[in-house]
């Protein structure tokens, strides 16, 4: 076999938010690096997702000079959470956005290319060790390789990393009705648990709508018809007139995450980093991508590509270690319906509790003492016979 046709300082497999953030993080540290982005698709391209973008994502991107990315999009401040009769409907402390991935990912690719990354259309199939670094299909050699290639990551399999728990979701786009305009709405299931349906206003007359549930180890995956039925059961009429239905797997984060050591790193969904409470993954993708890029650039600058994994672990530990323990605990707690109901009542009764829970579910928050106290109080209190959705 002939040698590789291209040698990269840093090669990233996957040009979604995790991959582009990796390139941005590396080039912000050292713009001289030769950085490649491999992706099987041409951009813009659709990607199944809930499309929610938390403000903390833009904070992270601003740290590497990417600003104004969503200035032309309509922010969404309202968040409604409901399970049966229990629920909360409040303004978030900071608005988020609902941006189709065809738009978001293309803009991130443009930002990475503007800073020097090269986008190469190629579907990665085989990862091997080579004399000049890690090889992708014998065509590309990388001194440091980052797998940002999603839930079915080829790079993760090559690393021998075992997959964790997984959820399955179905997403489409439907006309947004007046009662859900300007809001992100999540309705949790009362029978199949954990499960939820959502309707997120995109600000252009459409809503991203869908349904997802955890896959059990000894039960068949839900069919497309069952997933569509979940949307209708929890959000009646939300899927009416919907187009673009696409299914996708969500590799859920556990309480501990140990990045592989050496010159091959994993970021975002490829690392199994999706919030188990909410299915949110874009914050983790951008946060870990930026950290992976910085770690790779530092390792290359030190002439020691093999130290990239160690540097990456050191950078992500303060961000994720405690947070993942807290989200894992929260996910186990809300599997029990009464605990989830108590949490919704606590959030309905206190804006600060609501804000803390939003940060836990959408960014890098933790179970604060305020949340723990309010949850315990709500559990000990006798819930109303027919608690109605509270609005403030």
Secondary structure per residue as TSV (DSSP state, phi and psi in degrees):
chain	resnum	aa	ss	phi	psi
A	1	X	-	360.0	136.2
A	2	X	-	-70.7	161.3
A	3	X	-	-69.5	170.1
A	4	X	-	-63.6	148.5
A	5	X	S	-83.3	-22.2
A	6	X	E	-138.8	136.9
A	7	X	E	-117.9	130.6
A	8	X	E	-118.5	146.5
A	9	X	E	-65.6	-48.7
A	10	X	E	-133.0	126.5
A	11	X	E	-119.9	130.6
A	12	X	E	-116.0	124.7
A	13	X	E	-94.4	112.4
A	14	X	-	108.0	124.7
A	15	X	-	-115.2	33.2
A	16	X	S	-81.6	-163.5
A	17	X	H	-57.3	-39.3
A	18	X	H	-66.7	-43.6
A	19	X	H	-68.8	-45.4
A	20	X	H	-67.2	-36.0
A	21	X	H	-63.8	-36.7
A	22	X	H	-60.2	-47.5
A	23	X	H	-61.9	-43.3
A	24	X	H	-63.6	-41.9
A	25	X	H	-63.8	-40.8
A	26	X	H	-68.9	-45.4
A	27	X	H	-73.0	-26.2
A	28	X	H	-66.0	-33.0
A	29	X	H	-81.5	-40.5
A	30	X	-	-146.1	95.0
A	31	X	T	-67.9	-6.5
A	32	X	T	-83.2	-11.2
A	33	X	S	-65.5	146.1
A	34	X	-	-90.9	106.6
A	35	X	E	-117.2	127.2
A	36	X	E	-113.5	142.5
A	37	X	E	-116.4	112.4
A	38	X	E	-96.8	131.5
A	39	X	E	-150.0	143.1
A	40	X	S	-75.9	-16.0
A	41	X	S	-102.8	158.2
A	42	X	-	-92.9	143.5
A	43	X	S	-102.5	144.9
A	44	X	S	-73.6	150.3
A	45	X	-	-144.7	150.9
A	46	X	-	-76.4	154.2
A	47	X	-	-148.0	127.3
A	48	X	-	-66.1	127.3
A	49	X	S	-172.8	162.3
A	50	X	-	-77.9	-13.8
A	51	X	-	72.3	4.9
A	52	X	E	-74.6	133.9
A	53	X	E	-123.6	112.4
A	54	X	-	-75.2	152.4
A	55	X	H	-60.5	-27.7
A	56	X	H	-64.1	-25.9
A	57	X	H	-63.0	-44.3
A	58	X	H	-68.6	-31.6
A	59	X	H	-60.6	-45.2
A	60	X	H	-62.3	-44.7
A	61	X	H	-66.6	-35.5
A	62	X	H	-61.3	-29.3
A	63	X	T	-65.4	-18.8
A	64	X	T	-113.8	21.5
A	65	X	T	86.5	8.6
A	66	X	-	-95.9	106.1
A	67	X	-	-127.3	157.4
A	68	X	-	73.0	16.5
A	69	X	T	-61.0	-35.8
A	70	X	T	-121.5	25.6
A	71	X	T	-61.9	-24.7
A	72	X	T	-93.5	3.4
A	73	X	S	-98.0	156.9
A	74	X	-	-86.8	119.5
A	75	X	-	-70.9	153.6
A	76	X	E	-121.1	117.6
A	77	X	E	-99.3	-28.1
A	78	X	E	-85.5	136.4
A	79	X	E	-129.8	126.0
A	80	X	E	-119.4	126.5
A	81	X	E	-121.6	134.6
A	82	X	E	-149.5	145.0
A	83	X	E	-142.4	109.7
A	84	X	T	60.4	-126.9
A	85	X	T	-86.1	-13.1
A	86	X	E	-90.0	139.5
A	87	X	E	-175.6	173.8
A	88	X	E	-144.8	143.1
A	89	X	E	-139.1	105.7
A	90	X	E	-142.4	162.2
A	91	X	E	-77.0	137.3
A	92	X	E	-76.4	154.7
A	93	X	E	-59.4	-36.0
A	94	X	E	-132.6	137.5
A	95	X	E	-70.2	154.6
A	96	X	E	-110.4	-168.8
A	97	X	E	-136.8	155.1
A	98	X	E	-121.0	106.6
A	99	X	-	-127.1	115.0
A	100	X	-	-51.8	140.3
A	101	X	H	-63.3	-25.2
A	102	X	H	-59.1	-31.3
A	103	X	H	-86.4	-53.8
A	104	X	H	-59.6	-49.9
A	105	X	H	-66.6	-38.5
A	106	X	H	-63.8	-38.7
A	107	X	H	-67.7	-37.7
A	108	X	H	-67.7	-38.9
A	109	X	H	-60.6	-44.8
A	110	X	H	-60.4	-40.4
A	111	X	H	-64.4	-41.9
A	112	X	H	-66.9	-41.1
A	113	X	H	-67.0	-36.4
A	114	X	H	-63.0	-24.5
A	115	X	T	-96.8	3.0
A	116	X	T	118.4	-7.7
A	117	X	-	-69.5	148.1
A	118	X	E	-109.4	125.4
A	119	X	E	-91.7	125.8
A	120	X	E	-123.5	125.6
A	121	X	E	-83.0	112.5
A	122	X	-	-162.9	136.6
A	123	X	-	-96.9	112.7
A	124	X	-	-71.8	133.4
A	125	X	-	-126.0	-30.1
A	126	X	-	-140.6	127.4
A	127	X	E	-114.7	123.4
A	128	X	E	-137.9	160.1
A	129	X	E	-85.0	138.7
A	130	X	E	-134.7	172.5
A	131	X	T	-64.2	-33.3
A	132	X	T	-98.9	12.9
A	133	X	E	131.3	-156.5
A	134	X	E	-88.9	132.5
A	135	X	E	-101.4	140.4
A	136	X	E	-113.5	110.3
A	137	X	T	56.4	24.7
A	138	X	T	67.7	6.3
A	139	X	T	-109.1	-26.3
A	140	X	E	-131.0	128.8
A	141	X	E	-109.6	137.0
A	142	X	E	-128.2	130.3
A	143	X	E	-66.7	-39.1
A	144	X	E	-129.7	133.7
A	145	X	E	-117.2	135.7
A	146	X	E	-121.5	124.7
A	147	X	E	-88.2	113.2
A	148	X	-	-128.6	39.1
A	149	X	-	-102.6	31.7
A	150	X	-	79.8	-167.9
A	151	X	T	-62.1	-33.3
A	152	X	T	-103.1	42.6
A	153	X	-	-55.0	124.6
A	154	X	H	-68.3	-38.4
A	155	X	H	-67.0	-40.6
A	156	X	H	-60.6	-43.2
A	157	X	H	-62.9	-38.7
A	158	X	H	-65.8	-30.1
A	159	X	H	-76.8	-13.0
A	160	X	T	78.5	15.7
A	161	X	-	-77.0	127.9
A	162	X	-	-79.5	139.9
A	163	X	-	-70.2	151.3
A	164	X	-	-100.7	-159.1
A	165	X	-	-62.7	148.9
A	166	X	E	-133.9	141.9
A	167	X	E	-109.6	158.7
A	168	X	E	-122.0	133.3
A	169	X	E	-135.2	157.4
A	170	X	E	-127.6	133.8
A	171	X	E	-129.3	143.6
A	172	X	E	-145.9	178.8
A	173	X	E	-122.4	127.2
A	174	X	E	-133.6	157.4
A	175	X	E	-58.2	136.0
A	176	X	-	-87.8	126.1
A	177	X	-	-76.0	163.0
A	178	X	G	-58.6	-38.1
A	179	X	G	-72.0	-12.9
A	180	X	G	-118.2	13.4
A	181	X	T	-73.6	138.9
A	182	X	T	74.2	21.9
A	183	X	E	-143.2	156.2
A	184	X	E	-105.5	122.3
A	185	X	E	-118.8	127.8
A	186	X	E	-126.0	126.5
A	187	X	E	-119.1	119.7
A	188	X	E	-84.6	146.1
A	189	X	-	-71.4	154.8
A	190	X	S	-111.6	-10.9
A	191	X	S	-113.1	-63.5
A	192	X	S	-83.7	115.3
A	193	X	S	-134.6	134.3
A	194	X	S	-83.5	137.7
A	195	X	E	-156.3	158.6
A	196	X	E	-162.4	155.0
A	197	X	E	-114.9	157.2
A	198	X	E	-142.4	158.0
A	199	X	E	-144.0	113.5
A	200	X	E	-117.5	119.3
A	201	X	E	-69.6	121.2
A	202	X	-	-80.7	-13.6
A	203	X	S	85.8	4.9
A	204	X	S	-123.3	22.0
A	205	X	S	93.0	-7.1
A	206	X	E	-114.6	157.9
A	207	X	E	-122.4	141.3
A	208	X	E	-79.7	116.7
A	209	X	E	-121.6	151.4
A	210	X	E	-177.9	-178.0
A	211	X	E	-149.2	140.6
A	212	X	E	-144.3	155.5
A	213	X	E	-152.0	156.2
A	214	X	E	-69.5	138.2
A	215	X	-	-86.7	124.8
A	216	X	-	-81.5	153.5
A	217	X	T	-69.8	-22.9
A	218	X	T	-126.2	28.5
A	219	X	S	-135.8	148.2
A	220	X	-	-67.0	149.5
A	221	X	-	-66.5	144.7
A	222	X	-	-62.1	146.4
A	223	X	-	-78.9	169.8
A	224	X	H	-58.8	-41.7
A	225	X	H	-63.1	-38.2
A	226	X	H	-69.5	-37.4
A	227	X	H	-65.7	-42.4
A	228	X	H	-63.0	-37.0
A	229	X	H	-64.3	-33.2
A	230	X	H	-65.2	-38.8
A	231	X	H	-60.0	-47.8
A	232	X	H	-67.6	-37.0
A	233	X	H	-65.3	-43.9
A	234	X	H	-91.1	-29.8
A	235	X	S	-132.7	74.9
A	236	X	T	-52.8	128.5
A	237	X	T	84.1	-7.7
A	238	X	T	-63.7	-31.6
A	239	X	T	-90.8	3.3
A	240	X	T	-64.8	125.9
A	241	X	T	78.1	11.4
A	242	X	-	-74.3	148.0
A	243	X	E	-130.6	170.8
A	244	X	E	70.9	30.3
A	245	X	E	-64.5	129.3
A	246	X	E	-144.0	138.0
A	247	X	E	-94.0	154.8
A	248	X	E	-157.4	151.6
A	249	X	E	-92.9	146.7
A	250	X	E	-119.8	107.1
A	251	X	E	-78.5	106.3
A	252	X	-	-81.2	141.8
A	253	X	-	-74.8	146.2
A	254	X	-	-99.4	-167.0
A	255	X	S	-77.8	-16.3
A	256	X	-	-135.0	145.2
A	257	X	-	-140.6	123.3
A	258	X	-	-120.0	106.0
A	259	X	-	-63.4	145.1
A	260	X	-	-64.6	148.1
A	261	X	-	-89.2	165.6
A	262	X	S	100.9	-163.3
A	263	X	S	-91.1	8.6
A	264	X	E	-118.0	120.3
A	265	X	E	-117.9	163.3
A	266	X	E	-128.5	142.1
A	267	X	-	-139.5	150.9
A	268	X	G	64.6	-140.6
A	269	X	G	-58.5	-35.2
A	270	X	G	-60.0	-27.9
A	271	X	G	-88.6	3.0
A	272	X	T	72.6	37.6
A	273	X	-	-114.0	84.6
A	274	X	-	-129.0	133.0
A	275	X	-	-61.0	121.4
A	276	X	T	-71.4	-14.9
A	277	X	T	-79.4	-41.4
A	278	X	T	-123.8	-12.6
A	279	X	-	77.4	8.7
A	280	X	-	-73.4	134.2
A	281	X	-	-134.8	-13.3
A	282	X	H	-70.4	-38.1
A	283	X	H	-60.3	-49.0
A	284	X	H	-60.0	-40.3
A	285	X	H	-60.6	-48.8
A	286	X	H	-69.6	-41.9
A	287	X	H	-63.0	-47.9
A	288	X	H	-73.8	-32.7
A	289	X	H	-62.3	-47.8
A	290	X	H	-59.4	-42.4
A	291	X	H	-65.8	-39.6
A	292	X	H	-65.3	-42.2
A	293	X	H	-63.5	-43.5
A	294	X	H	-64.0	-43.8
A	295	X	H	-63.0	-41.0
A	296	X	H	-63.9	-44.3
A	297	X	H	-63.3	-40.8
A	298	X	H	-64.7	-42.9
A	299	X	H	-64.5	-42.1
A	300	X	H	-66.3	-39.7
A	301	X	H	-64.2	-30.1
A	302	X	T	-84.5	-0.9
A	303	X	T	70.5	23.6
A	304	X	-	-136.7	73.7
A	305	X	G	-56.3	-30.5
A	306	X	G	-65.5	-15.9
A	307	X	G	-85.3	-0.4
A	308	X	H	-60.0	-42.7
A	309	X	H	-63.1	-42.2
A	310	X	H	-63.9	-42.7
A	311	X	H	-65.6	-37.3
A	312	X	H	-64.4	-45.3
A	313	X	H	-59.8	-40.3
A	314	X	H	-65.8	-35.0
A	315	X	H	-76.4	-34.9
A	316	X	H	-86.3	-20.4
A	317	X	H	-58.4	-49.0
A	318	X	H	-63.5	-29.7
A	319	X	H	-78.1	-40.7
A	320	X	H	-113.2	-25.5
A	321	X	H	-57.0	-58.8
A	322	X	H	-69.4	-39.1
A	323	X	H	-58.2	-45.7
A	324	X	H	-65.9	-35.6
A	325	X	H	-61.2	-40.9
A	326	X	H	-71.9	-40.2
A	327	X	H	-68.8	-36.0
A	328	X	H	-63.8	-42.5
A	329	X	H	-64.1	-45.3
A	330	X	H	-62.2	-39.1
A	331	X	H	-63.7	-39.5
A	332	X	H	-66.6	-38.9
A	333	X	H	-66.1	-42.2
A	334	X	H	-79.0	-6.5
A	335	X	T	-60.6	-28.6
A	336	X	S	-86.8	119.3
A	337	X	H	-53.2	-46.8
A	338	X	H	-59.7	-35.4
A	339	X	H	-69.0	-42.0
A	340	X	H	-62.5	-43.3
A	341	X	H	-59.4	-41.8
A	342	X	H	-64.5	-39.3
A	343	X	H	-63.3	-39.9
A	344	X	H	-65.8	-40.1
A	345	X	H	-65.2	-39.7
A	346	X	H	-64.5	-40.7
A	347	X	H	-68.4	-35.0
A	348	X	H	-66.7	-28.3
A	349	X	H	-88.7	-11.7
A	350	X	-	-151.4	116.6
A	351	X	H	-58.2	-36.4
A	352	X	H	-67.2	-38.3
A	353	X	H	-64.2	-43.6
A	354	X	H	-57.2	-47.8
A	355	X	H	-63.2	-39.5
A	356	X	H	-63.8	-41.1
A	357	X	H	-68.6	-35.9
A	358	X	H	-61.8	-44.4
A	359	X	H	-63.8	-36.3
A	360	X	H	-66.8	-38.3
A	361	X	H	-87.6	-21.7
A	362	X	H	-119.4	-10.5
A	363	X	S	-142.7	-125.8
A	364	X	S	-119.8	30.1
A	365	X	-	-71.5	176.4
A	366	X	-	-134.5	169.0
A	367	X	-	-75.2	101.4
A	368	X	-	-77.4	159.4
A	369	X	H	-54.2	-35.5
A	370	X	H	-63.3	-42.5
A	371	X	H	-65.5	-46.0
A	372	X	H	-60.6	-43.8
A	373	X	H	-64.6	-45.2
A	374	X	H	-65.7	-38.2
A	375	X	H	-66.0	-43.3
A	376	X	H	-63.4	-42.3
A	377	X	H	-62.2	-42.0
A	378	X	H	-67.0	-34.6
A	379	X	H	-70.5	-37.2
A	380	X	H	-76.2	-28.1
A	381	X	S	-73.5	150.6
A	382	X	-	-78.1	116.3
A	383	X	-	-65.9	151.1
A	384	X	-	-58.8	152.6
A	385	X	T	-61.4	-35.6
A	386	X	T	-141.0	74.3
A	387	X	-	-68.0	125.7
A	388	X	-	-99.3	160.1
A	389	X	-	-58.7	127.6
A	390	X	E	-97.7	135.5
A	391	X	E	-119.5	144.8
A	392	X	-	-128.8	360.0
